[in-house]
């Protein structure tokens, strides 16, 4: 097995998920430079409408932005385990009390078909493995709306996602403390709408965590 592992590492060397540099033997997920210099998200439990709190690993800029764009739009689904480990470590530090339910912001069926995967579902699976939780598909996207990334105005973003989600099985989240995952948070419109729907269905609290957040949320 050690020989097979060595051959795989030789042919497909692990790379830093941010800068894509080949990792040294003792490095995991991030190279030494990115681990030290990446724009880490410093503020926690930021207030966004309908969310009890919010946290992220990084700010959405520079090499972090490039990494997430590769993950989301260019098939770099192999980044999910690294993102999951890093986000899970953040959550364990900031929320030692834990959560009752782990779920995620889903993409539409059409977008999943075109992309080939739901990037946040992959992230939820990775975070769940690290936290020892089974992700629950508590939300379903029922309307294929234009991509939020193409809309700059905050009010228009909120209007774009209004009514786009519904809770699949309310009994799964009723009275529960819910952790909602997303990959990127810019204005907070999508996460806020998902939280509104979850709270309306009976969730006790909804907290959101993402890989990265826009600087204005720091």
Helices and strands as residue ranges (DSSP letters): H 2-11, H 32-37, E 53-59, H 62-73, G 77-79, H 80-94, E 101-104, H 109-115, H 119-131, E 139-141, G 148-150, H 154-161, E 165-167, G 170-172, E 177-185, H 189-200, E 205-213, G 215-217
